[in-house]
Amino acid sequence: MTRSDASFSVRTHRMDAALLQPFIEAFVATLKAGQYTPLTIAGYEASARHFSDWLWRNKIGFSQVGEDVVQHFACHRCRCPGARQQSRVSPKYVRRVRRFIRFLVDRGALAAPPSTPKNIDPQVAVYQDWLRHHRGISERTIDRHGRMIMRLLSGLGSDPEVYDAALIRRIILAEAKRSSPPHVKTMTTALRGYLRFLAAAGLCRSGLDHAVPIIPQWRLSALPRYLPAAAVERVISSCDLSKPHGVRDRAILLLLARLGLRGGDVLALRLDDVAWADGTVRVRGKGRREVRLPLPQDAGDALLEYLNRARPCVDEYRIFLRSSAPYRPLTGSSVVSSVVRLALGRAGITDAPSRGANLLRHSAATSMLRAGASLDAVGTILRHRSVDTTAHYAKVDIVMLQQIAQPWPGAASC
């Protein structure tokens, strides 16, 4: 028995530290279930025991544990039994202690720390809740709309009854002078939705959403950013299939390149979304829309190989997980964009027009059109609401456009 274990057995009747022993054992069991390595588990267990011992020595009650206590622990001059004598605890040690505290909070053994209240107007919070339940948009978009409206409220004021067209135009034009057009355009979208919500609730006069100025921006004016088909195949073949994350990344890249999925679509895929007998996959897109798409043979084979050989055996319904413990679902579209960015680097492609997940989506649309698919078919695969969005990809066939282009009439006589 270690010196720390002996201390726990002696102090059982004296202080809260002994009460943490069952939770440390449960914490270790959870780490084992998460398939952490024995060395990592030993480190977490040692950190939890050290923290418990330190609480007892400093006569800090279990209910007093919070961030201030963790900071005090991090800075203490360690002379604890069974630990190295040092001037302060290492940052890794402190991170492990915070992980143990989160475990205690999740188990209900410790009260959750009070969250820092966001400085947000109550009416904006009600609007965000309405968006969450009735519009089907992501939390990221809801948070962005709330932040943009809060920024505008510094000029508009918190009383919607005094809003008028002149005030709204003045605030937006002032924002246009200090922000980029795309940013202000997104801000006007958030404000129009907020004004419609207020009008429907009878909190401001109706029709004020029409007073929001239109920010001039040529829609779909640039050429689509895509990779040639040969470059896409190089990106896919760059994955190291001898490693679990390489098998996973290849399946992700094939889904992006063959079906034109968005990064969020890939993250949302669940085990029951794949109908192997039918060769289809269910995709959850924007606005809570669901559609079944045909699963190409190579993408299906790569997905099956990941599920059979590389996916961790954990009780989780999301398909794509972290390749190292803790085995949790991938979160954030930026993770999928990172998979694409790293694959571009491995493939030696340094001149890619963009480096995110949408690069392969645009490449898939371009490839389908050049293979003879109709705009309607491409729009169905990409799940576009407007045919104008799909028509954007028709501009990539420069040779065909040159054949149908009419001469410029500027030199013609009247």
C-alpha positions as CSV (number, residue, x, y, z in Angstrom):
1,M,0.0,0.0,0.0
2,T,1.4,3.4,-0.9
3,R,1.8,6.2,1.6
4,S,-1.1,8.1,0.1
5,D,-3.3,5.0,0.4
6,A,-2.3,4.6,4.1
7,S,-3.2,8.2,4.7
8,F,-6.7,7.6,3.3
9,S,-7.2,4.6,5.5
10,V,-6.2,6.4,8.6
11,R,-8.2,9.5,8.0
12,T,-11.5,7.8,7.1
13,H,-13.2,9.1,10.3
14,R,-11.7,12.5,10.3
15,M,-12.1,14.5,7.1
16,D,-13.8,14.7,3.7
17,A,-10.8,13.3,2.0
18,A,-11.8,9.8,3.0
19,L,-15.2,10.4,1.4
20,L,-13.5,10.8,-2.0
21,Q,-12.1,7.3,-2.0
22,P,-15.2,5.7,-3.5
23,F,-15.4,8.4,-6.1
24,I,-11.7,7.9,-7.0
25,E,-12.4,4.2,-7.6
26,A,-15.4,5.1,-9.7
27,F,-13.3,7.7,-11.6
28,V,-10.7,5.0,-12.4
29,A,-13.4,2.6,-13.5
30,T,-14.7,5.2,-15.9
31,L,-11.3,5.8,-17.4
32,K,-10.8,2.1,-17.9
33,A,-14.2,1.9,-19.6
34,G,-13.0,4.7,-21.9
35,Q,-10.0,2.6,-22.9
36,Y,-7.4,4.9,-21.5
37,T,-3.9,3.4,-21.2
38,P,-2.8,2.1,-17.8
39,L,-0.2,4.8,-17.6
40,T,-2.7,7.6,-18.2
41,I,-5.1,6.0,-15.7
42,A,-2.3,5.9,-13.1
43,G,-1.6,9.5,-13.6
44,Y,-5.2,10.6,-13.2
45,E,-5.6,8.4,-10.1
46,A,-2.4,9.9,-8.5
47,S,-3.7,13.4,-9.2
48,A,-7.1,12.7,-7.6
49,R,-5.5,11.1,-4.5
50,H,-3.0,14.0,-4.2
51,F,-5.8,16.6,-4.4
52,S,-7.9,14.7,-1.8
53,D,-4.9,14.5,0.6
54,W,-4.2,18.2,0.1
55,L,-7.9,19.0,0.9
56,W,-7.6,17.1,4.2
57,R,-4.3,18.7,5.2
58,N,-5.7,22.2,4.6
59,K,-9.0,21.5,6.3
60,I,-11.0,22.4,3.2
61,G,-14.4,20.9,3.1
62,F,-15.6,18.9,0.1
63,S,-18.5,21.3,-0.5
64,Q,-16.0,24.2,-0.8
65,V,-14.3,22.8,-3.8
66,G,-14.3,25.2,-6.7
67,E,-12.0,27.0,-9.1
68,D,-10.5,29.1,-6.4
69,V,-9.6,26.0,-4.5
70,V,-8.1,24.4,-7.6
71,Q,-6.0,27.5,-8.1
72,H,-4.8,27.4,-4.5
73,F,-3.9,23.7,-5.0
74,A,-2.0,24.5,-8.2
75,C,0.2,27.1,-6.4
76,H,0.9,25.3,-3.2
77,R,4.4,24.3,-2.2
78,C,4.1,20.6,-2.3
79,R,5.3,18.6,0.7
80,C,2.6,16.0,0.5
81,P,3.3,12.4,1.3
82,G,4.0,10.3,-1.7
83,A,4.5,13.3,-4.0
84,R,7.6,15.0,-5.3
85,Q,8.6,18.0,-3.3
86,Q,8.3,21.0,-5.6
87,S,7.5,24.7,-5.5
88,R,4.2,24.2,-7.4
89,V,2.1,21.5,-9.0
90,S,2.6,21.0,-12.8
91,P,-0.1,22.2,-15.2
92,K,-0.8,18.7,-16.4
93,Y,-1.4,17.7,-12.8
94,V,-3.9,20.5,-12.4
95,R,-5.7,19.6,-15.6
96,R,-6.2,16.1,-14.3
97,V,-7.6,17.4,-11.0
98,R,-10.1,19.6,-13.0
99,R,-11.1,16.5,-14.9
100,F,-11.7,14.6,-11.6
101,I,-13.8,17.6,-10.4
102,R,-15.9,17.5,-13.6
103,F,-16.5,13.8,-12.9
104,L,-17.7,14.6,-9.4
105,V,-20.1,17.2,-10.8
106,D,-21.4,14.8,-13.4
107,R,-22.0,12.2,-10.8
108,G,-23.9,14.7,-8.6
109,A,-21.4,14.4,-5.8
110,L,-20.4,18.1,-6.1
111,A,-22.5,21.1,-7.0
112,A,-21.8,22.6,-10.4
113,P,-19.9,25.9,-10.3
114,P,-22.1,28.9,-11.1
115,S,-21.8,29.8,-14.7
116,T,-20.8,33.3,-15.6
117,P,-24.0,35.0,-16.8
118,K,-23.8,36.3,-20.3
119,N,-24.3,40.0,-20.6
120,I,-27.4,39.6,-22.8
121,D,-30.7,41.4,-23.0
122,P,-33.6,39.3,-21.7
123,Q,-35.6,39.9,-24.8
124,V,-32.7,38.8,-27.0
125,A,-32.5,35.6,-24.8
126,V,-36.2,35.0,-25.5
127,Y,-35.6,35.4,-29.2
128,Q,-32.7,33.0,-29.1
129,D,-34.9,30.4,-27.4
130,W,-37.6,30.9,-30.0
131,L,-35.0,30.3,-32.8
132,R,-33.8,27.2,-31.0
133,H,-37.3,25.6,-30.8
134,H,-38.9,26.9,-34.0
135,R,-36.3,27.6,-36.7
136,G,-34.1,24.5,-36.5
137,I,-30.8,26.4,-36.9
138,S,-27.6,25.4,-35.1
139,E,-26.5,26.7,-31.7
140,R,-23.5,28.4,-33.4
141,T,-25.9,30.4,-35.6
142,I,-28.2,31.2,-32.6
143,D,-25.2,32.4,-30.6
144,R,-23.9,34.5,-33.5
145,H,-27.3,36.2,-34.0
146,G,-27.5,37.0,-30.3
147,R,-24.1,38.5,-30.2
148,M,-24.8,40.7,-33.3
149,I,-28.1,41.9,-32.0
150,M,-26.5,42.8,-28.6
151,R,-23.9,44.8,-30.5
152,L,-26.6,46.7,-32.3
153,L,-28.6,47.3,-29.1
154,S,-25.9,49.7,-27.9
155,G,-27.2,52.1,-30.5
156,L,-30.8,51.0,-30.9
157,G,-31.5,50.9,-27.2
158,S,-33.4,48.2,-25.2
159,D,-36.9,49.6,-25.7
160,P,-38.3,48.3,-29.0
161,E,-41.3,50.7,-28.9
162,V,-39.0,53.6,-29.8
163,Y,-37.5,51.9,-32.9
164,D,-38.1,53.6,-36.2
165,A,-36.8,53.4,-39.7
166,A,-34.4,56.3,-39.4
167,L,-32.8,54.9,-36.3
168,I,-32.4,51.4,-37.8
169,R,-30.8,52.8,-41.0
170,R,-28.5,55.0,-39.1
171,I,-27.2,52.2,-36.9
172,I,-26.6,49.8,-39.9
173,L,-24.8,52.5,-41.9
174,A,-22.6,53.2,-39.0
175,E,-21.7,49.5,-38.7
176,A,-21.0,49.4,-42.5
177,K,-18.2,52.0,-42.0
178,R,-16.2,49.9,-39.6
179,S,-17.0,46.3,-40.6
180,S,-16.6,44.3,-43.8
181,P,-19.6,43.9,-46.1
182,P,-20.1,40.2,-45.5
183,H,-20.1,40.8,-41.7
184,V,-22.6,43.6,-42.0
185,K,-24.7,41.6,-44.3
186,T,-24.9,38.8,-41.7
187,M,-25.7,41.4,-39.1
188,T,-28.6,42.7,-41.1
189,T,-30.0,39.2,-41.5
190,A,-30.0,38.8,-37.7
191,L,-31.6,42.2,-37.2
192,R,-34.4,41.5,-39.7
193,G,-35.3,38.3,-37.9
194,Y,-35.2,40.0,-34.5
195,L,-37.5,42.8,-35.7
196,R,-40.0,40.4,-37.2
197,F,-40.0,38.5,-33.9
198,L,-40.6,41.7,-31.9
199,A,-43.4,42.8,-34.3
200,A,-45.1,39.4,-34.0
201,A,-45.0,39.7,-30.3
202,G,-46.5,43.2,-30.4
203,L,-43.3,44.8,-28.9
204,C,-42.5,47.1,-31.8
205,R,-44.3,48.5,-34.9
206,S,-44.6,46.1,-37.8
207,G,-42.7,46.5,-41.1
208,L,-39.5,47.7,-39.5
209,D,-37.6,44.8,-41.0
210,H,-38.0,46.5,-44.4
211,A,-36.1,49.5,-43.1
212,V,-32.9,47.5,-42.7
213,P,-30.6,48.7,-45.5
214,I,-29.5,46.1,-48.1
215,I,-25.8,45.7,-48.2
216,P,-24.6,45.6,-51.8
217,Q,-22.7,42.4,-52.5
218,W,-22.6,40.4,-55.8
219,R,-24.1,37.1,-55.0
220,L,-22.3,34.0,-56.5
221,S,-20.2,36.3,-58.6
222,A,-16.9,34.5,-58.2
223,L,-15.9,31.1,-59.7
224,P,-16.5,28.1,-57.4
225,R,-13.3,27.0,-55.5
226,Y,-12.6,23.4,-56.4
227,L,-9.8,20.9,-57.0
228,P,-9.4,18.9,-60.2
229,A,-10.5,15.3,-60.0
230,A,-6.9,14.0,-60.0
231,A,-6.0,16.3,-57.0
232,V,-9.0,15.0,-55.1
233,E,-7.8,11.4,-55.5
234,R,-4.4,12.4,-54.3
235,V,-5.9,13.9,-51.2
236,I,-7.9,10.8,-50.5
237,S,-5.0,8.4,-51.0
238,S,-2.8,10.5,-48.7
239,C,-4.3,8.8,-45.6
240,D,-2.1,6.4,-43.6
241,L,-4.3,3.3,-43.4
242,S,-2.0,1.6,-40.9
243,K,-3.3,4.0,-38.3
244,P,-6.9,4.2,-36.9
245,H,-7.1,8.0,-37.5
246,G,-6.0,7.4,-41.1
247,V,-8.8,4.9,-41.8
248,R,-11.3,7.3,-40.2
249,D,-10.0,10.3,-42.2
250,R,-10.2,8.4,-45.5
251,A,-13.9,7.6,-44.8
252,I,-14.6,11.3,-44.0
253,L,-12.8,12.5,-47.2
254,L,-14.7,10.1,-49.4
255,L,-18.0,11.2,-48.0
256,L,-17.1,14.8,-48.6
257,A,-15.7,14.1,-52.1
258,R,-18.4,11.7,-53.4
259,L,-21.6,13.1,-51.8
260,G,-20.6,16.7,-51.3
261,L,-21.5,16.6,-47.7
262,R,-20.9,19.6,-45.4
263,G,-18.7,19.2,-42.4
264,G,-21.7,19.3,-40.0
265,D,-23.4,16.6,-42.1
266,V,-20.4,14.3,-41.5
267,L,-20.4,15.0,-37.7
268,A,-24.1,14.3,-37.4
269,L,-24.0,10.8,-39.0
270,R,-25.2,8.0,-36.7
271,L,-24.9,4.3,-36.9
272,D,-28.5,3.8,-37.8
273,D,-28.3,6.4,-40.7
274,V,-26.6,3.9,-43.0
275,A,-28.9,1.4,-44.7
276,W,-26.4,-1.2,-45.9
277,A,-29.0,-3.4,-47.7
278,D,-30.2,-0.4,-49.7
279,G,-26.9,1.2,-50.2
280,T,-28.1,4.6,-48.9
281,V,-27.2,7.0,-46.1
282,R,-29.5,9.4,-44.3
283,V,-28.1,13.0,-44.1
284,R,-29.4,15.6,-41.7
285,G,-28.9,19.0,-43.3
286,K,-29.8,22.6,-42.4
287,G,-33.2,23.4,-41.0
288,R,-33.6,19.9,-39.6
289,R,-34.2,18.5,-43.2
290,E,-33.4,14.8,-43.7
291,V,-32.7,13.1,-47.0
292,R,-31.5,9.7,-48.1
293,L,-28.6,9.7,-50.6
294,P,-27.0,6.8,-52.5
295,L,-23.8,5.6,-50.9
296,P,-21.1,5.1,-53.5
297,Q,-19.2,1.9,-53.4
298,D,-15.8,3.2,-52.4
299,A,-17.2,5.5,-49.7
300,G,-19.3,2.6,-48.3
301,D,-16.2,0.3,-48.3
302,A,-14.2,3.0,-46.5
303,L,-16.9,3.5,-43.9
304,L,-17.3,-0.2,-43.3
305,E,-13.6,-0.6,-42.9
306,Y,-13.5,2.2,-40.3
307,L,-16.4,0.6,-38.4
308,N,-14.9,-2.8,-38.4
309,R,-11.2,-2.1,-37.9
310,A,-10.6,1.4,-36.5
311,R,-13.6,2.7,-34.7
312,P,-13.3,2.4,-30.9
313,C,-15.7,-0.1,-29.3
314,V,-17.7,2.3,-27.1
315,D,-21.4,2.9,-26.5
316,E,-21.8,5.9,-28.8
317,Y,-24.3,6.3,-31.7
318,R,-22.3,8.8,-33.6
319,I,-20.2,7.3,-36.3
320,F,-17.0,9.4,-36.2
321,L,-15.2,9.5,-32.9
322,R,-11.8,10.7,-31.6
323,S,-9.0,8.3,-32.4
324,S,-7.6,8.5,-28.8
325,A,-9.2,8.4,-25.4
326,P,-11.6,9.8,-24.4
327,Y,-13.5,8.3,-27.3
328,R,-16.1,11.0,-27.8
329,P,-17.8,12.2,-31.1
330,L,-16.0,14.7,-33.2
331,T,-17.3,18.2,-32.4
332,G,-17.3,21.3,-34.6
333,S,-17.1,21.6,-38.4
334,S,-13.6,22.9,-37.9
335,V,-12.5,19.4,-37.0
336,V,-13.6,18.1,-40.5
337,S,-11.9,21.1,-42.1
338,S,-8.7,20.2,-40.3
339,V,-8.9,16.7,-41.8
340,V,-9.1,18.2,-45.2
341,R,-6.3,20.7,-44.5
342,L,-3.9,18.1,-43.2
343,A,-4.7,15.8,-46.2
344,L,-3.9,18.7,-48.6
345,G,-0.5,19.0,-46.9
346,R,0.2,15.3,-47.1
347,A,-0.7,15.3,-50.8
348,G,1.6,18.2,-51.5
349,I,-1.1,20.5,-52.7
350,T,0.0,24.0,-51.8
351,D,-2.1,26.1,-54.2
352,A,-5.6,24.9,-53.1
353,P,-8.2,27.8,-53.5
354,S,-9.4,27.0,-50.0
355,R,-8.5,24.5,-47.2
356,G,-11.8,23.6,-45.6
357,A,-14.5,20.9,-45.9
358,N,-16.4,22.9,-48.5
359,L,-13.5,22.6,-50.9
360,L,-14.4,18.9,-51.5
361,R,-18.1,19.8,-51.7
362,H,-17.4,22.3,-54.5
363,S,-15.1,19.8,-56.2
364,A,-17.9,17.1,-56.1
365,A,-20.4,19.5,-57.7
366,T,-17.9,20.5,-60.4
367,S,-17.0,16.9,-61.1
368,M,-20.7,15.8,-61.4
369,L,-21.5,18.6,-63.9
370,R,-18.4,17.9,-66.0
371,A,-19.5,14.2,-66.1
372,G,-22.8,15.2,-67.6
373,A,-25.1,15.4,-64.6
374,S,-27.9,18.0,-64.8
375,L,-28.2,21.0,-62.5
376,D,-31.3,19.5,-61.0
377,A,-29.4,16.3,-60.2
378,V,-26.5,18.2,-58.7
379,G,-28.9,20.4,-56.7
380,T,-30.6,17.3,-55.3
381,I,-27.3,15.7,-54.2
382,L,-26.1,18.9,-52.6
383,R,-29.6,19.7,-51.1
384,H,-29.8,23.2,-52.4
385,R,-33.0,25.1,-51.8
386,S,-32.5,27.4,-54.8
387,V,-31.6,26.4,-58.3
388,D,-29.6,29.6,-58.5
389,T,-27.1,28.2,-56.0
390,T,-26.6,25.2,-58.1
391,A,-26.3,27.2,-61.3
392,H,-23.2,28.8,-59.7
393,Y,-21.3,25.7,-60.6
394,A,-22.2,26.0,-64.3
395,K,-19.5,28.7,-64.6
396,V,-16.7,26.2,-64.2
397,D,-17.0,24.9,-67.7
398,I,-15.1,27.8,-69.3
399,V,-14.8,26.1,-72.7
400,M,-18.5,25.6,-73.1
401,L,-19.3,29.1,-71.9
402,Q,-16.9,30.5,-74.5
403,Q,-18.8,28.7,-77.3
404,I,-22.2,30.2,-76.3
405,A,-20.9,33.7,-75.3
406,Q,-22.2,36.6,-77.5
407,P,-19.8,39.3,-78.7
408,W,-19.8,42.5,-76.7
409,P,-22.1,45.0,-78.4
410,G,-20.2,48.0,-77.4
411,A,-18.6,48.5,-80.8
412,A,-21.8,48.0,-82.7
413,S,-23.2,51.1,-84.5
414,C,-26.6,52.5,-83.5
